[in-house]
Amino acid sequence: MDLFDKLEGRPGPLGQFTSDGYGYYTFPKLEGPLGPEMKFNGKDVVVWSINDYLGVGNHPRVRQVDKEAAEKYGLSAPMGARLMTGNSDEHEALERELADFVHKPEALLLNFGYQGIMSVIHALVDRNDFLIYDELSHACIVDGKQLAMAEKSVFKHNDIESLEKQLKRASSKLKPNSSILVVTEGVFGMTGDLGKLEEIIALKEKYPFRLLVDDAHGFGTLGHDGSGAGTQLGCHEGIDIYFGTFAKAVALIGAFVATEPRVIEFLKANARSQIFAKSLPLPIVVSARERLKLIRENPQWREKLWENTNKLRSGLLNLGYNVLPSESPVTPVLTSGSTELCKTIMRVMREEHGVFVSGVAYPVVPKGMVLIRLIPMASHTDEHIEKTLNAFEAIKPIALEKLEEKISA
């Protein structure tokens, strides 16, 4: 069978949406300056679907530094992978600042979060090792698991008993050259709950393993200083390998891994997505340094982010919505219904109320459920929150009808 013919008949679980809803439900275009208010299809909307948690992406200082760095370096320099010709003082300075920010000895800068963690997982374990991961891990971890040569097993989401079962099984099969790596998330991006890091770390007293935490949503937002979920939970030292991305709180391309110097030294020579890829352009690196500096200088941004999160969440709960018990700014609203209901909610909110929300249905969530995920930002105002809550009040007959029927039944 011709490969292209086969692909045409196998669209995948999201294929129908990328075709039928292109430009609206999928691949929408938010235009204008990055912020809590943007334009969609020519209309002003309040946006709850971007991850610029601290509102740093359009900060005047950031815009100025971006402009100056682009003029100074252009977007090509440095050319080549860092291992060969793509290193610079700016890259190394950013790594030192990242390690200091997350209280780890050293850090390694990565081009992308998704590719970065895949490559880190792939590099860390070999065919003699055991890789154990949370079942709700992000797709990048799942894909990293697919690349890894280790024996893999999964534990039920945040279920310490399930994890211990897998640890006991792996420990019983250890050979002299075998190791165990446990992978989880600091914040689970769809539901907003935190990984049970304290309980996982406590298991180190019984089983020999290292812990890798993907803290994409916790970096910059959690902990008294923004250093992440481990600091928030009081167990940061127990995280052996900390992974953070710039795609959320820093509002930029790039990522990093922070851990012991000997591990960083190993990854420099074995993380294939970095060895065989051009390094981050200097304007991005310079901008990341400035953004990180701003985040450190403005702890009130985190306070405002949490203030907005709590106002939004309490308002939705008062309206009768089922807001999942998130422990992070991620605010997931769950209701009962079909893919059509999901599309209707998004359309009505955008067109009739000027509120841009994103929703998911099956196969991202179980059949019969709809999840509307809201991402508060420090830059949202009380007026934005009020307008959004009024919109949710208006759509209750649509959004909650089937849920109420299900409960009454």
PyMOL commands that set and color helices and strands:
alter all, ss='L'
color gray80, all
select helices_A, chain A and resi 3-8+15-20+60-73+89-101+113-124+139-147+160-172+197-205+229-233+236-238+261-270+272-275+282-297+299-318+339-353+382-394+396-399+401-408
alter helices_A, ss='H'
color red, helices_A
select strands_A, chain A and resi 30-31+37-40+43-47+106-110+130-134+151-155+180-185+210-214+241-245+255-259+322-323+331-336+355-356+358-360+369-374
alter strands_A, ss='S'
color yellow, strands_A
deselect
rebuild
show_as cartoon
